[in-house]
Amino acid sequence: MPTLRTYSVFICHDWEYSDEYHRIREFLDGAPDFQWQNLSVPKHKPLDTDDMLQKKLRDQIRPADVMLVLAGMYTARSEWMDWEMEFARRIGKSIIGVKPWGNVQLPVVVQENANEIVGWNTGTIVDAIRRYSPRY
């Protein structure tokens, strides 16, 4: 079997809603024939300043192949998630919105920024990561 490519993924999420973040990581870890590297920023230290956190986020987003955005309605209220998506767009990263299971509505900010919005399903998420990652 040929060596699998490792995809670098930044997961844009709200630290207050980390259950979805952990579940998406489990999805990707368990996906067959798929290797990935998680470039997401873990919950920040309270002593970090906004400038320090922005630098950490830029350093994590730059090498990512794609950005996944967990598109719960809380996303509409997260200034950091807005900032992350805006930065990703500015540097030419593809953004994949992931609609949480059971959600009917999606935040406008995700609809406006995502290249594609996929359902809460391992196969559709992995397929989108492969489609939107740069080819080397």
C-alpha positions in Angstrom: 0.0 0.0 0.0 1.4 3.5 -0.8 2.2 5.9 1.9 -0.7 8.1 2.8 -0.4 11.9 2.7 -0.8 13.6 6.0 -3.2 16.6 5.8 -2.6 19.6 8.1 -5.8 20.8 9.5 -6.7 23.8 11.7 -10.0 23.4 13.5 -11.6 26.7 14.2 -13.7 26.3 17.3 -14.9 28.0 20.4 -13.2 26.8 23.6 -16.4 27.1 25.5 -17.9 24.4 23.2 -15.1 21.9 23.2 -17.2 18.8 23.0 -17.7 19.3 19.3 -14.0 19.9 18.8 -13.1 16.7 20.6 -15.7 14.8 18.6 -14.4 16.1 15.2 -10.9 15.0 16.3 -12.2 11.5 17.0 -13.9 11.4 13.6 -10.7 12.3 11.9 -8.5 10.0 14.0 -10.8 7.1 13.2 -11.2 7.8 9.4 -10.0 4.9 7.3 -7.1 5.6 5.0 -6.7 9.1 6.3 -3.8 10.7 8.2 -3.9 14.2 9.6 -2.0 16.6 11.8 -4.0 18.8 14.2 -2.7 22.4 14.0 -5.4 23.9 16.3 -4.5 26.0 19.2 -5.3 24.4 22.5 -7.2 26.4 25.1 -5.0 29.5 25.7 -3.4 30.4 29.0 -5.3 33.2 30.8 -2.0 35.2 30.9 -1.8 35.4 27.1 -2.5 38.8 25.7 -4.6 39.3 22.6 -1.4 40.0 20.6 0.3 36.8 21.8 -2.8 34.8 21.0 -3.1 36.3 17.5 0.6 35.4 16.9 0.0 31.8 18.0 -3.1 31.6 15.8 -1.3 33.0 12.8 1.6 30.5 13.4 -0.9 27.6 13.5 -3.1 28.6 10.5 -0.3 29.4 8.1 1.0 25.8 7.5 -2.6 24.3 7.5 -3.8 22.8 4.3 -7.4 23.7 5.2 -9.4 25.2 8.0 -12.4 23.4 9.5 -15.0 25.6 11.1 -17.4 24.1 13.6 -20.5 26.0 12.5 -22.7 26.0 15.6 -24.7 29.1 16.2 -22.2 30.1 18.9 -19.8 30.9 16.0 -21.8 34.0 15.3 -20.8 35.4 18.7 -17.2 34.5 18.6 -14.8 37.3 17.8 -11.9 35.0 17.7 -13.5 32.6 15.3 -14.3 35.6 13.0 -10.7 36.7 13.3 -9.4 33.2 12.4 -11.6 32.9 9.3 -10.7 36.4 8.2 -7.0 35.6 8.5 -7.4 32.3 6.7 -9.2 34.0 3.8 -6.5 36.7 3.6 -3.7 34.1 3.2 -5.7 32.0 0.8 -6.7 29.0 2.9 -9.8 27.0 2.1 -12.4 27.0 4.7 -14.8 24.1 5.2 -17.8 24.7 7.4 -19.0 21.7 9.4 -22.7 21.8 10.2 -23.2 20.2 13.7 -25.6 17.3 13.7 -29.2 18.5 14.1 -28.5 22.2 13.4 -31.0 23.8 11.0 -29.4 27.3 10.9 -25.8 28.3 10.2 -24.2 31.5 11.2 -24.0 34.0 8.3 -20.2 34.5 8.9 -19.7 30.8 8.1 -21.9 30.9 5.1 -20.1 33.9 3.7 -16.6 32.5 4.4 -16.7 28.8 3.7 -15.7 27.3 0.4 -18.1 24.5 1.3 -20.4 23.4 4.1 -20.5 19.7 4.9 -22.6 17.6 7.3 -21.5 16.1 10.6 -20.2 13.0 9.0 -16.7 11.6 8.9 -16.8 10.7 5.2 -18.0 14.1 4.0 -15.5 15.9 6.2 -12.6 13.9 5.0 -13.7 14.1 1.3 -13.8 17.9 1.7 -10.4 18.1 3.3 -8.9 16.1 0.4 -10.7 18.3 -2.2 -9.7 21.6 -0.8 -6.1 20.8 0.3 -3.4 22.0 -2.1 -1.9 19.3 -4.3 1.8 18.8 -3.9 
